[in-house]
Amino acid sequence: MTRVLLVDDQTLVRTGFRVIIDAQPDLEVVGEAGDGHEAIARVAELEPDVVCMDVQMPGLDGLEATRRIVAGDGAPAVLVLTTFDRDDYLFQALEAGASGFLLKTASPEQLVDAVRVLAAGDALLSPAVTRRVIERFGGAASGAAVADPALEELTEREAEVFRLLADGLSNAEIAGRLYVGEATVKTHVSNILLKLGVRDRVQAVVHAYRSGFARP
């Protein structure tokens, strides 16, 4: 059973999310919080697997709360939810360590799928989000790349997988491109994340462009 914490300053929003999530046999809402400070306390208390985090809240906002939550040991995956389709929120959420970004206008099915994706240890990175990451961090990397010696530890095949991952391809798409099994790709991706010291493929994509490993 995947344990979910809902964080939003609007009670009606939390109630709606709870109804959607609790209707799933494999998901359970274990708690709620109305601001960032409460969210941090509830994470420590309840140890959820996934946190659905609003951005704009009084006191401590969702971006700073995410940054503090993911910095801890055994941190849950954070799915940032917002009503605003703004690039600044997207990039701040990614830099804070969020594993996914979803608009509140998404369908109930998309919300449920996103929670499951994050609970499985993957990250939610849609093609549209990938393009924005490439445009933002790719442009920055071309001017002032931050070299990372860890990139030299990647094998030739891992480097190949990393480039395709940075292009926004899913594991299944990478497997098809390289003519290997999806399980093999998952193993390569896990090794890449471990060697680079990043928590998921979202952060890996950002790292790829910041370091200059991948270019737009």
C-alpha positions in Angstrom: 0.0 0.0 0.0 1.4 3.4 -1.0 1.1 6.0 1.7 0.3 9.5 0.6 0.5 12.9 2.4 -1.6 15.8 1.0 -0.3 19.3 1.5 -2.5 22.2 0.5 -3.8 25.3 2.3 -7.3 24.8 0.9 -9.4 22.2 2.7 -11.7 21.5 -0.3 -8.7 20.8 -2.5 -7.3 18.3 0.0 -10.7 16.7 0.4 -11.0 16.2 -3.4 -7.6 14.7 -3.7 -8.4 12.4 -0.7 -11.5 11.1 -2.4 -9.7 10.4 -5.6 -6.7 8.7 -4.0 -8.5 6.7 -1.3 -10.7 5.2 -4.1 -7.7 3.3 -5.3 -7.1 -0.1 -3.8 -3.3 0.4 -3.7 -3.2 4.0 -2.4 -4.0 5.4 1.0 -4.0 9.0 2.3 -2.3 8.8 5.7 -2.5 12.5 6.5 -2.9 16.1 5.5 -1.1 19.4 6.1 -2.1 23.0 5.4 1.3 24.6 5.1 5.0 23.9 4.6 5.9 23.8 8.3 3.1 21.3 9.1 4.1 19.2 6.0 7.6 18.8 7.4 6.3 17.7 10.7 3.8 15.3 9.2 6.4 13.7 7.0 8.6 13.0 10.1 5.6 11.6 11.9 3.8 9.6 9.2 6.7 8.6 6.9 4.7 8.7 3.7 5.9 7.3 0.4 4.6 10.2 -1.7 3.8 13.9 -0.8 1.4 15.8 -3.0 2.7 19.3 -2.4 1.0 22.7 -3.3 3.2 25.6 -4.2 1.6 28.7 -2.8 0.8 28.4 0.9 1.0 30.8 3.8 4.1 30.7 6.0 6.5 28.2 4.5 5.6 27.6 0.8 5.7 24.3 -1.0 9.0 24.8 -2.8 11.0 25.5 0.4 9.1 22.7 2.2 10.1 20.3 -0.6 13.7 21.3 -0.4 13.8 20.6 3.3 11.8 17.3 3.0 14.0 15.7 0.3 17.2 16.7 2.2 16.4 14.1 4.9 17.3 10.5 5.0 14.7 8.1 3.5 12.8 11.1 2.1 9.5 10.5 0.3 9.0 11.5 -3.4 7.4 14.8 -3.8 4.8 15.6 -6.5 4.4 19.3 -6.9 0.8 20.4 -7.8 -0.1 23.9 -8.8 -2.8 25.8 -10.6 -0.2 27.9 -12.4 1.5 26.7 -15.5 4.5 28.9 -14.9 8.1 28.0 -15.8 9.5 29.6 -12.7 7.5 27.3 -10.5 8.5 24.3 -12.6 12.2 25.1 -12.4 12.1 26.0 -8.8 10.3 22.7 -8.0 12.9 20.7 -10.0 15.8 22.5 -8.2 14.1 21.9 -4.9 14.2 18.2 -5.5 10.7 17.4 -6.6 10.3 14.1 -8.5 7.2 15.3 -10.5 5.2 18.3 -11.5 1.5 18.3 -12.2 -1.1 21.0 -12.8 -4.2 20.8 -10.7 -6.2 20.9 -14.0 -5.0 17.3 -14.6 -7.6 14.5 -14.6 -8.1 12.2 -11.6 -6.5 9.4 -13.7 -3.4 11.5 -14.2 -3.1 12.3 -10.5 -3.4 8.6 -9.6 -0.9 7.6 -12.3 1.6 10.3 -11.1 1.4 9.1 -7.5 2.0 5.5 -8.6 4.9 6.5 -10.8 6.6 8.3 -8.0 5.9 5.5 -5.5 7.6 3.1 -7.9 10.8 5.1 -7.6 10.5 6.7 -11.0 9.9 10.3 -11.8 7.2 12.1 -13.7 8.8 13.9 -16.6 6.5 14.6 -19.5 7.8 15.5 -23.0 6.5 19.1 -22.5 8.4 19.4 -19.2 11.5 17.9 -20.8 11.5 20.5 -23.5 11.3 23.3 -20.9 14.2 21.7 -19.0 16.3 21.5 -22.2 15.5 25.1 -23.1 16.3 26.4 -19.6 19.2 24.4 -18.4 20.5 23.6 -21.9 21.0 27.3 -22.6 22.7 27.8 -19.3 25.0 24.8 -19.9 26.1 26.1 -23.2 27.4 29.2 -21.6 28.8 28.0 -18.3 28.8 24.2 -17.9 29.5 22.8 -14.4 31.9 19.9 -15.0 31.3 16.7 -13.1 34.1 14.1 -12.7 31.5 11.5 -12.0 30.5 11.5 -15.6 33.8 9.8 -16.4 32.7 6.9 -14.3 29.8 6.0 -16.7 30.4 3.1 -19.0 30.0 3.6 -22.8 26.5 2.0 -22.7 25.5 4.0 -19.6 26.5 7.2 -21.3 24.5 6.2 -24.3 21.4 5.6 -22.1 22.0 8.9 -20.3 21.9 10.8 -23.5 18.6 9.3 -24.5 17.3 9.8 -21.0 18.3 13.5 -21.3 16.2 13.7 -24.5 13.2 12.7 -22.5 12.8 9.2 -23.7 11.1 6.6 -21.4 12.7 3.3 -20.5 10.6 1.5 -23.1 11.6 4.0 -25.8 15.3 3.7 -24.8 15.0 -0.1 -24.9 13.5 0.1 -28.4 16.2 2.5 -29.6 19.1 0.4 -28.3 17.5 -3.0 -29.0 17.7 -4.2 -25.4 15.2 -5.3 -22.8 13.5 -2.7 -20.6 14.8 -4.4 -17.5 18.3 -3.8 -18.8 17.6 -0.1 -19.3 16.2 0.2 -15.8 19.5 -1.3 -14.5 21.5 1.2 -16.5 19.4 4.1 -15.3 19.8 3.0 -11.7 23.6 2.8 -12.1 23.6 6.3 -13.7 21.6 7.8 -10.8 23.9 6.1 -8.3 27.1 7.2 -10.0 26.0 10.8 -10.4 24.4 11.0 -6.9 21.0 12.2 -8.1 17.7 10.9 -6.8 15.7 10.3 -9.9 15.6 10.8 -13.7 14.2 14.3 -13.4 17.3 15.4 -11.5 19.4 13.4 -14.0 18.0 15.4 -16.9 18.7 18.7 -15.2 22.2 17.5 -14.4 22.9 16.4 -18.0 22.3 19.9 -19.3 23.9 21.8 -16.4 27.1 19.8 -16.7 27.2 20.2 -20.5 27.0 16.4 -21.0 23.9 17.0 -23.1 23.2 20.0 -25.2 20.0 21.3 -26.9 
